[in-house]
Amino acid sequence: MQSPVVAASEPVLMLNRTDVLSLFTWQGLIDAARRALVQEADPSRPGHVQGASAQVALSGASLHMKVGVQSVPPILSVKANLRPDAGSSSGGILVFDLDRQRLRAIVASADITALRTAAIAAVAASHLIAAPPVVVAILGAGPVGRRVDEALVHLGVASEVRWWSRQRANAAEAVAQAQGAVPHVRADTVGAAVADAGLVVTCTPAREPILSTDDLNSDSVVLAMGADTPGKRELGPGVLEMADELYADVPTAALSAGESAYLSVAEVGRIRPLGSELALPGVPNRKRNIRTRVVFDSVGSSTVDAATVALLVENAVAAGVGSWIDLEG
């Protein structure tokens, strides 16, 4: 019997949490997210592979998994995060080089979701806001909200940031730790945070609506970033229905796990993939000439996950960051 061919082992790059935080730049992440959203929206593009996600319910926790593929260069990422009901999470991401059919890296995922979500929010804000800078209301002062703030300030989107959280101490801490020259203030109610805000970002784990139509201006842009699994909901009745334009990063997933899951059948056809608009020629943002309300429903793109970790691995190799481990030795 002929012996099977055994490929020579190659070391795998290991990036811990400190490595990850040392390797990213906001502009790099935002550019990668923009490219990935365009790829996500066009299944006819060469090398396009549909991502996948799943949740496994456990006692006192849930396991969240996402598989995504970046077309160029071809990278596949497999993210698994264990999310205890009590808060916090842990997990990792396997990064595969599809050209060489090899496991390329293992990356700590503790910060990846927040970084990826913030990059998506920044892409959406820069495209959908007609005339930045604007007053920004951030509802939720956890890791995602704080990263969103950093990304928006980097882009110059915010003239002022108002922070609201159910835990007032969290909002106060977020304000105190904010960087840059943009004024940050704590708001004690959602209404106070949202009043006259041109951009409203929701990034909470809420299961009951926190934002109503009465809170919003006629031309507010709403980025709904928190509802990414069935049962979560941040937007009250009518917020989606009364929007003049409705976008999602992954429309099919948003209909089952996002805010769009609460839409009536008659409204479902209004959802457009943001990536399709990003692919259109012309100016990078929309420059709307009329007052319209826009809602963007984000459930998190596995393609953006793949693009994010691909960028981090590329930066790590160039900078000599991380450690190499031979898993087959």
N, C-alpha and C positions, 0 to 999 in steps of 0.2 A: 504493500500500500504506500502510495506517495505521501510524504509528509506535507502538511499544509505549510504554505509560505507565511512566515512570520515577519512582518514589517519591522524595521529597526525602530526602537523606541525613540521618542523625541520628548524633551522636557516640556512641561506645561507652565505657562506664566500664571503666577498667583498674585492677585491684587487685593490687599486688605482695605479696610475702610479708610485708613490714613492715606494709602496710595491713591485711592479714588478721589479723595478730596484735594489732593495735591495736583491732580492731572487735568481737571476740567477748566475751561474758560466759558463764560456765558455766551460769547459770540460763537465759539465753536459748537456748543451744544445747540444753540438756536438755529444755526445754519444746518446742522445735521438733522434736526427735527423737521425743518422746512422741506429738505430733500426727501425725507422718509414719508412725510404726509402726502407729497406729490406722488411718490411711488405707490403708497397705500391706495390712493384713489383711482389708479389706472391699472386694472388687471391685464391690459393688453401689452404693457411694457415688457420688454425682454427680461427674463429672469424673475418675473413676478411670481411669488409664492404666497398663498393666503396664510396668514397667521392663525393661531389657535389659542384658546384660553379655557381654563376650567377651574372650578373651586370644589374642594372636598371638605365637607363638614365633619368636624371632629369634636370630641368632648372638650368644651372650653376654648376652642380655637377653630380656625379654618385654614386650609392650605390653598394658596392662590398660585396658579401656574400660568405662564404665558410663553408661547413659542413664536418667534418672529424671524423674518429673513430680510436681510439687506441685499439688494441686487448687486451693487457695485461698490467695493469688491464684495463677492458673495460670502456673507457671514450669517450663521444661524445662531440665535441665542435661545436658551431655555432657562427661564427664571422661575424659581420656586421660593415663595415666601410663606412662612408660618406666621399667622396673625392671631395671637391670643386675644380672647374677648376682653381681657383686662388691659389691653393696650400694648404698644411696642410690637416689634416684629423682628424676625431674623430669617436669613436665607442666603442664597447664592445664585449666581448665573453661570451656566456653562456656555462658553463661546466656541463655536466650531468654524474652522476655515473650510468652506465648501469646495474651494479649488483643490485643496490637498486632502480633503476628506479626513481631517484630523481635529481632535480637541485641541484648541489653541490656548485657551485661558479659562481660569475660574476666578470670578470677580465677586467680591462682597456686595450684596445688594441693598444693604441698609439705607443707603442714600440715593440709589439709582431711581427709584420710583418718584421721589420728590423732585429730583433734578430733571428727569424726563418730563414730568407733569408741568413743571415750571417753564421748561423750554417750549412745550406745546402751547401753553397759555400765552407766552411772549409772542410766538408766531401769530396766533389768532388775534391778539390785541393789536399788533403792528399792522395787520392787514385790515381789520374791521373798524378800527377807530378812524374817523374821518380827519380830525384835526388835533393831534396830540400837541402838547401834553394836556391831560385832563385830570380831574379829581378821581382818585381810585378808592373804592371801598373793598376791603378784603374781609370776608366773613369766614373766620377760622384762623387761629393763631398757632397751628401745629407746624410740623416740618414742611408740609406742602405750601401752606400760606406764606411762610417765611422765605422759602425759595422762590415763590412767585414774585414776592416783593423785590428780591434781589434782581431777578431777571427783568422786571418792568423798569426798575430804576436804571439798570444798565442801558436799556433801550431809550431812555428819556421819555417814556410814556406818561409818567406820573408827575403832576404838579404838586399834589398833596396826596398822602395815603392815610386813610381812616381805617382803623382796625377794630373789628368787633369779635368777641368770643363769648360763648356761654360762661367761660371761666374768665372773669375780668382780670385776674392776676396774669393769665397767659397773654392777654392783649397788652397789658401794661408792660410785660417783659419784652414782647415783640417790639413795641415802640421804643423801649429803652435800648435795645440791641440793634436797632436799624442803623445801617451805614449810609453815608452820603449826605448831600445837602438838601434833599427833598424833605419837607416837613412831614412828620408822622405824628398822628394823634390817636388816642383811644376814644372809641365811641361806646357809650353804655347801652345803646339800643341799635337794632338793625336799621330802624328808620333814620336815626341820626347819622349812621355811617353812610347810608345810601343817598340821602338827600342831595340832589343836584350833582351826583356823581356821574361822570361820563362813562366810567367802566366799573362794573361790579363783578367781583370774582368770589365764587362760593367754593370753599375747599374744606368742608367739614364731613364727619361721618354720619350726618343726621339721617334719621329714618322718618322724620316728620318735617314738613316744609318750614323753612325759616324765612323765605323771601316771597313777598306777595306782589301782585301787580300794582297795588296802591303805593308801594314803596318807590317805584321806578319812574324815571323821566320818560318822556315820549321818545327820546333818542338814545336811551341807555344801551350800551353793549354789555351783555351778561355772559360771562364765561363760567359755565357750570362744570366744575372740575371734581366735585366730591363723590357723586353717585357713580360708582364703578362696579357695583355688584347688585343683584336683585334685592329689593327691599330698602335700599337707600333712596332718599329723596330730599332735595334741598329747595326746589322751586314749587311754589304754591300753584293751585289751579289757575289756569289762564295765562301764566307767564309765557309758556311755550305757544299757546294758541294765539295770543295777542302780539306775538313777535311778527314783524314784517318779513324778516328773513330768519331762517333756521338752518344751522350747520351742525355737523358732527365730525369728529376725527374718524370714527369707524361707524357709519350709520347702522349697519346690520347689528353690531354689538350694542349700540346705544338703544336700539329698540327692545332689547331684552334685559340689559343691565343698567342703562343710564336713565336720565330724566325722560327721554323719549319713550320709554316703556309705558308711560302714563298718558301718552297721546291717544286720541281716538283714531279709529281706522281711517277716517276721512282726512286726518291731518298728517298721516305718516308720509305721504308722498311729497310733502314740502321739504323734507330733510335733504340737504345737499352735503356731499363730502367737501370739507374745507380744502383738501388737497387739489380738487378740480379747479377751484378758483385760483389757488396759488400757482397753478401751472399756466394760467392765461398770460399772454404777453402784456407788457405795459408796466405801469408804476407798481411798486411793491405793495402799496396799500390802496384801498378802494376809492378814497376821496369822494365820498357820497355827497351829492348836492342837495339831497332832501333829508328831512328829519325822519329817521326810521329807527325802530327798535330791533336789535339783532341779538339772537341767543346762539351760543356755541355750546354744544353738549359733548363733553369729553369723557370717554370711558378708559382712555389710555391705549395707545397704539403699540402693539407688539413689534411693529416695524420700526417705530421710534426707539423702542428698547434695544433692538439689534443695532441700530445706527449709533446709539449712545455708547454701548459697550465697545463697538468697533472703533469708535473715536478714542475711547480711553485706552484700549489696547495699543492702538497706533501711537498715541502719545507716550505710553509707558515704554514701549520698545525704543522710541527715539530718545527718551530721557534716561533710559537705564533704570527705571523704577520698577519695583516688584521683585519677586523671587521666582526662581525656576525649579520645578520639582519633576522628577522622572516617575510618573505613576506606574510605568510598566517595568521598571528596573528591579 
